[in-house]
């Protein structure tokens, strides 16, 4: 990454349905912060987000997508961590654990993150991974990522649950270890319930003035998982006396 950028570089790290869009919206209400969406996340487009301004928020350029996949570092330096006309104090984007899936070299980007010790990480986590998985399946089924029909019900297999729990926890531990000296842990429940205090902590972490922030997003009015997951008791029984039992204690 080009040295001496006039702002702090950061990444919102985590997985879908942990409050990343809410946080993205809050941060962009700060005049000194620019936060992009998951620029590496989609196969056929680049999600810069509406606050980027220089290119469409969803940019469907086959040429640029190919360039991003083949040369992710060059893409990062030319389109994300670059010089802006506006004097931002912090610039970042959303990066989920599986956002390397489109890259030709799956190690290149994270290796770059390791090398560049000035990049800071805001690690979003949600205590109940079953709630996270259900929310993701609902959003995917409805193709609604900010607003949901809360009457949605579904069946989740034991295998899907187990794989999701295991991979998510492994990724959380992996990235916490990689960036232990420059990572801020942000809990989803605290973000939604004690928003002001958490946002102050994040603004301190990014080195920007502490001001009142606002979001355009609204939290869904959730109903209990037992009423949303059709085979809830089958799953609860299967995961009894395992490391994942806590996800079924509503």
N, C-alpha and C positions, 0 to 999 in steps of 0.2 A: 504494500500500500504506500502511496506517496507520502513522504514524510512532511511533518509540519502543517498538517491540515489545521485550519483555524477553528476547529470544533472537536468535541469528544465523539468518538464512534461507538455505537452500541448496537446490540442485537436483543430483540425479544425472543427468548428461547422457550421451547416447550412443544406442545402438541395441540391439536384442534380441541376446541370447547373448554378452554381453561381461562377464558377472559381476555385473550389476546386482542380481539377486535375492539373490545371496550377500552382496553389500555391504549391501543393505537389511537383511538378517537380522543381520549383524554390528552395524550401527549401532544397531538397536533393542535390542540387548542392553546398551547403555550407558544407565544410568538418567537421563542428562541429554539424551538425543537422542530425538526422535520423527521417524521417516521413513515417509512414506506410499508406496503403490505408484504406478502411473502413473494418476493421477486424471483425466488427459485422454485416455487411450489407447484406451478401448473405446467402441464405438458405442452400446450399449444399457445400460451400467452404469457405475458409478464405482468404481474399485478403490482404496478407502481403505487396505486392508490390515488385518490382524487387530490391529495395535498401536494403531490409531486409537481404537477403543473407543466413540466417541460415536455412530457409525452402523455398520451391518453392513459387514464388510470388502468385500463385493461388493454394492453398493447399487443395486437395480433400480428406480429411481424415474424414470419418464418425465418428470415435471415438473422434477426437479433436473437430469437429463441435458440437457433442453432449455435450462434456465437456464444451465448450464455452457457450452453451445455458443453461446448468444446473448450471454451476458455473462461471459466467462471471467475477467475481472479481479474483478468482484463476487463470483463464485464463489470465487476464490482468497482474497479477503480475509475472506469469511464462513466458509469451511470449512477452509482450509489455514493461511494466515498470519494467525491470529487469536489472541486471548488464551485461554490455557488455564489451567485450575485448577492443574495441575501446573507447577511452575517449571522448564520445559525451558530448556536453554542453546542448543539448536540444533534447528530444525524444518525439514524438507525433504520432497521427493518425487522420484519418477522422472519424467524427461521425455525421450522419444525424439525424434529428428529429425522424425518424421512424426506426432507427436501433435497437430499443428494441423489434421489432416485433417477433424475433426468440427466445427471452429469456423466460424462464419459469416464472420468476418473473419480470414483466415489470418495477417495481420501483427500483429494486436492484442496477442497475448500476448508475442511476442518483443520487440516495441517496448516493452512494459511492463518486460520484463526489462532492456532496455538503459537505460531511464530510472532504474530503481531500482538504484543502484550498490552497495547494501548486500547484494544477493543474491549468494551465492558459488556457484561451479559446480565439481563434481567430474566431470571429463570422462573417462569410461571408453572405452578403445580396446583392440582386439585386433589384434595384429600381422598375423595371417593372415586376411584377409577371406574367403578361400575357406572356411576352417574356420568362420567366423562364419555365412556363408550356408548351409553344409551343416547346421550345428547348428540354425539357424532352420527350415529345411525339414523336418528330422526332428521337431522339437518341434511344428510345425504339423500334420504328418501324424499324429503320435501323440497330439496334444493333451496332451502331457506337457511342462511347462515347468521342472520341477525334477528329474525322473528320466526316463531314456530307455532304450529297448531299443537297445543299441549294435550289434545285428546289422542294423540298418536300412540299406538301400541305396537309392540313387536316381540318376536321370539329371538333369543340370543343363545347360540349353542355353547356348550361347555368348552369346546375347543377354541372357539373365538374368544371367549372370556379369558381363558387361561393364556392364550397367546398374547392377547392385548395386555393383560396385567404384567406378564413376564417381560415383554419387550419394553413397555413403558418404564417400568422400574429399572431395568438394566440401562436404558438410555439416560434416565435421570441421574443415576449414579455415575455413569460414564462422563457426562458433561460436567457434573459437579466436581469430579476429580480433575478433569482437564483444565478447568478454569476456576479452581477453588480460590485463587487470590484476587479475582476480579469479577465476582459473581454476586448478584443480589437475589436472594430467594423471595419470591412474592407468592403468597398463598391466595388462591382464588376466592375462598370464603371471606378472608380478611379484606381483599380488594373490593368485594361487593358489599360487605357489611360495615367495614371501617375505612371507607374509601379515602377520606381526607388524610388520615394519618399515613396510609400506605403511599399515596401520591406525594406527600411531603418527603417521605423516605426516598422515593424514586428521584424526585427533583434534586435532593441532596446528592444522591449517587451520581447523577449526570452533571452536577455542577451548574445548575441553572437557578435563576431566582425563584423563590417559593411564592407562587401566586395561586389564586383559585382557578381550577381547571373545570372544564365541562365536557360532556360526551353527548353524542347524538344517538347512542345506542340505548336500548332498554332491556333490562333483564327479564327473561320469560318468567311468568308465574308458574312455577313447577308444581306437579303433583307427585305423590310418592312413587318411588320406583316399583314398589309392589303392585301398584295399579297400572303401571306402564309396560312392565316386562311380563309377558304372558306366562313364561315358565320360571318366574322368579323363585318359587319355592324349590323347584328342582335344582336350580343353581345354588341356592342357599344351602341346601342339603349336601350337594357335591363338595362345596368349598368349606364345609364345616371342619374345624380343627386344622385348617391350613393357614398359610401366611395371608391369604386373601379373605379370610372370614370377616374381617372388620368392614369390608365393603357392603356387607349385607345387614349391618346393624343400624337400621334407620331409627 
